[in-house]
């Protein structure tokens, strides 16, 4: 009997899972085939998120879930296009990408979850101005979020380094970081060591974005709003941030 999946190549390996590009003979489509490296909360959290967050144009889609002789698997849509860590844009296109990120993030938040690990690497571009958020392994019900330092240190909100739980506000801070990286090709808070990066977040030590790329004052102010050190001073929701971006 022919195996269901014909593995084409390994595209990603993390501490938790592998993702392979595969031909699914059952559907006849190329898919992203995800498998856990070992039993983990990461795998179960992603399943819970897919169960509760409605399908959305700006979120990666789960197509199937099952198990075979290699163990559990998750079939995800195959998204052709670069991640944002390899893509930069001028303001008009960047605004369109940021709007699509916020649409996807609003869908996550409206379902009662946070993403928890937004970063340029976790945003893919199937087209040059339309983004899809991926990797829901850190997605957690808002009411159950616990302090942790899982994720990209460059994109973590400063309160998370002070043992605060991930939140809607920390997801929005990450969008501000992504905006800086998308426009300038650099993270706003940098350092040679982990300690230096954390200090940079805490002290808001960053070169003004207008000195690195051409942006309007309105977009610069919007990014500053998302990167406020105090989470209470950031937009209240992704929908609010989207309204401010489009106003």
N, C-alpha and C positions, 0 to 999 in steps of 0.2 A: 504494500500500500504506500502510495506517495505521501511523504510528509506534507503537512499543510503549508509550512513556511520554507521558502528557499532563501537562504541567507545570502545577501549580496555584499554587504560589508559592515564592519563595526564602526559606528559613527561617534559613540560617546561611551565613556566608562567613568563612573564616579565611585565614591566610597560605598554607595548604596545599591547601584544598579548598572546594567549595561543597556544601551540602545543600539539596535542593529537595523539597517535598512534591509527590508525583506520583501519578497514577492509572496503575497498571500494567495495561494492557489484556490482557496475557498471563494474569495471575492474577485480574484483576478487583478488586484490592485497592489501597487507598491505601498508599503506601510512602514511605520516605525514600530519595531517590536521591542518592547521593554521587558526586562527580566530582573528580579531582585538578586543581588549577590548572596544575600542571606536574609532570614526573616527579620523584619525591622518595622518600627513605627512609621518610618518614611513611606514604605509601601502601602501600609494600611491607611495612612492619612490621605494619600493621593486617591485611593479608592473611595474613601468617604467623601472627599471633595467632589469627585466626578459624580457620585450618587446624588449630591445635594445641589450642586451649582448647575443651573440649566445651560444647555448648549448655547454658545454665543459666537458670533463671527470673529471676535477678537480673542478667543481662547482656543487652545488646542483641543481637538475632539478625541474622546475615547470611542473606539469602534467596537471593541470586544474585550473580553476578559476570560481567561481559562487556565488550563494546566495541561501539560503533555509530559513526555518522558524526560524533558529537561527541567521540568518544574513549572511554577506559575509564570504566566505571561500576561502582558497587557498590550493590546493592539491600539496604536494611536495613529492619527492621520499623519502621512508623510508631508512635511512642509518644505517646499523647495524655496530657497532664498537664504540670504545671510542673516546672522544674528547682529544685533546692534553694536556688539563690541568690534565688529569689522565694518561698520557703516557710519558715515558722517553726512550731515545735511545742512544746507542753509536754512534760514528761518522759515520760509513758506512751507517747504516740505517737512521740516522738523515739526512745525505746528500740526500738520496732518497726522504725522506719526504719533505725536504725543496725545492727540485727541483719541486715536484708536486705542492706545494703551489705557487711557482713562476709561473708555467705554468698557474694555475688558475687565479692568480693575473694579469698576462700579458693579459689574455683574457678580464678581466674587464677593464684594462687600454686601451687596443687597441680599445675597444668599446666606449671610451671617458668618462668612469666613474672612480671614485675612490671607494674603499670599505668603508673606513672611520672608521671601527671598527674591524680590525683584532686583534685577541687575541687567546690564546690557546683554549679557550672555543668555538670559532667559527671556529675551524678546526676539522673535524671528519675523522676517519681512517677506511674506509670500509675494508682495508687490512692493515697489519702492516707497509707497506712502501708506501702507496698511499693515499694521502690526498684529501679531498673535502672541499672547503670553503663554509660556510653557512651564513645565516642571511644577506641578502642584503638590510635590512631596512634602513641602513645608507648610502647605495650606492647613489652617487650623480653625475650628469654630472660634469666633471672637471671644466668647465667654470662657473658653477652655485654654486660651493661649497662656503659656508659661514662659518666664524669662529664659532666654537661651542666646547663644552666640553662633547659631547655625546660619550660614549664608555668606554673602560677599561683604567683607569688612569695609570695603570702600563705599558700600551703599547702605550701611546700617545707620539708623538714626542715633544720635548721641545718647539718648536716654536708655537705649538697649545696653550700652556699656556700663550703665549704672543699675543693672539688674531689673529694668522695667520690662514688662511683657511686650511682645510685638503687638502692634495695633493698627487701626486704620491710619492713624497719624504717621506711624513709622513707614507704612507702605507708601504714603504720599511723599515723605521725605526721599524715599528711594526713587520716586518718579522725578524729583528735582535733580538728583544725582544723574539719573539717566539723561535728562535734558541737557545738562552740562556736557556730558560725554558725547552725546549725539552732535552737539553744535561745535565743540572745540576739540574733540578727540582725547580729552583728558578728564580724569576724575577731579572734582572740585577740592577734595580733601586727600592729600597725598603725603607720603613719607617713605623713608627707606626701611622702616621697621613697623611692626604692628603697633607698638606703643606710640610711635610718631603719628601714625594715621589716626589712632584714637584721640590723641591730643589735638590734632588738627580739626577733627569733628567737634570736639568740645569747645575749642577756642574760636571756631569759625574762621580758621586761618586759610584763606583762599584768595587767589588772584582774581580781581574782578573779571567777570566773563566778557564784558565789553572790551577788555584789553586783549582778549584771545581770539575773538571772532566778531563779525558784524551782526549785532542784534538790535532791535528796537528797545527803547527804555521800558515799554510796556511788558515785553517778554522777559526782560531782565528782572523787573519787579515781581512778575509772576513766579519766576524761579526762586527768587529770594524768599517769597512767601512760603513756598514748599520747604525750603531749607531752613526755616526758622528753628533756632536751637530749642525753643520752648514748644512742645507739641501742641499746646493750646493755642498757639499763634499761627498754626498752619490751617489751611482750609479744613472745614469740618468733615467733608466727605469727598469722594472722588467725583461725584456729580457736581458738587460745589466748585471743585478745582476745574472741572471741565467748563462750567459756566463762566468762570473767571477768564479762562484761556480764550474762549470764543467771544467774549464781550468787547 
